[in-house]
Amino acid sequence: MATQINHFIGGKLVEGKSGRFSPVFNPSTGEQSGNCSLATEAEVGEAVANAQEAFPGWAGTSPITRARVMFKFKELVEANIDDLAALLSSEHGKVHSDAKGSIIRGLEVVEFACGIPHLLKGEFSDNVSSGIDMYSMRKPLGVVAGITPFNFPAMVPMWMFAVAIACGNTFILKPSEKDPSLPMRLAELMLEAGAPAGVLNVINGDKVAVDTLLDDERVKAISFVGSTPIAKYVYSRAAAAGKRVQAMGGAKNHMLIMPDADMDKAADALIGAGYGSAGERCMAISVAVAVGDAGDQLVERLAPRVRNLKVGPSAADGDMGPLVTAEHLAKVKGYVDLGVEEGADLVVDGRDLTLQGYENGYYMGGCLFDNVKTDMRIYKEEIFGPVLSVVRADDFNQAIEMVDKHEFGNGTSIFTQNGDVARAFSNNVEVGMVGVNVPIPVPLAFHSFGGWKASAFGDHNQHGPEGVRFYTKVKTVTSRWPNSIKAGAEFVMPTHK
Ligand code: NAD
């Protein structure tokens, strides 16, 4: 029986009243498990009103009080992590260990947010002029909203709300309608951790809910993570409405394999980075650029590894689980068909995989293309599935040019033993997150996450110091006390005395 997934507003579960739903499936079995309520404008308005009411009280608490809520939330998530990971997998399809890992990466941002008293310390200048002191402080913005993708239903919401709420804002989360149950549990745990009602609200929905948040003038900032077309749309509409916006988009991450790289290690790295989470990661490596004579050695090592990937239901905890929906599976398989039509060599074909006992699940095996060319659509477009393309480059310059010319600039990596080459690559490549002999260079919580080019729009990255800047505005006070005030009006521009 499909259960109805509602909203979490003002500290309570609130039944969706729109009569509009989006089905939620268990990707491992193909069974429908839920009906996600799609909010009306009025329902979103109710969530915003609750968040707005909660704001002055929450903003007025001391940072240490807010940090203690975060510490408690962290304890609760840790105490429940196996159940949370199972819930995540049941709607997303990630294998259990990977689901758990993604929750832990989200929790690291909560740990970062536990340091908010330190992060919000302002600046102070004593005696900037005779008897005058000047100080700056960071103030929360008010009600802020986060719109998140299906592929990280725990981690990406925590990237956003942990920092936003620790800074003193109140938050509306609009999770993906494909896997909304885990974000709802996180909101319940935040309440249990001591966040007052209205501090974290979850509104489920589609374009109607998103547009309402983008336009509502009570919402001061929008953080978005999802595909590039929607990121561009969210960025321009919210910015036009006068809001602060950060909108992270899609990716096509290249890994350069130089001829001097350890080919076995490079192949192992590519397997984890290309096929982990069935390739449904914005930092997955989807293009291997084999430089010089690295190509044949690499493909020789990759092919058996791809054929041997253990694909299974999320509970079996193999190398990868199913894709998120039947629709997404069809899209990814469609790209593999397209690659064959475009003339790339399909070295490993995982399209026909079926699993006994799970015939209706959304599975496919890993696919490996060789001799992919840069004018092919399978090279240019994001596939977001277990499909790795090997592109051959004559030399380092041709390889880096490929990365630079690509529309997306989220992550990239180089495998080499040559420090000069690695340094030239890291310093010059037109990409926001770079790995040297590290295939998935996701910045830790105390650094900031964000790509370049069509992978991110807006001025600040996610979490870390950039997150604190995004969710706060600076106020600077110039202060003088009566003893130092001279009698009489001053008409000239004040200068330092
Ligand atoms: P998506 O763009 O389809 O959806 C993201 C969010 O936008 C969801 O909450 C969805 O409900 C909403 N949305 C969808 N269509 C909309 C519309 N027409 N108007 C307004 N809102 C709409 O993305 P997805 O399929 O859920 O997630 C996968 C994508 O996210 C991939 O492109 C991946 O690269 C990207 N991603 C990027 C990052 C990053 O940090 N750069 C991280 C994770 C995922």
Residues whose N, C-alpha, C, O or C-beta is under 5 A from the ligand:
A	BS01	NAD	I147 T148 P149 F150 N151 K174 P175 S176 E177 G205 D206 K207 V210 V225 G226 S227 T228 I230 M248 G249 G250 A251 C282 S455
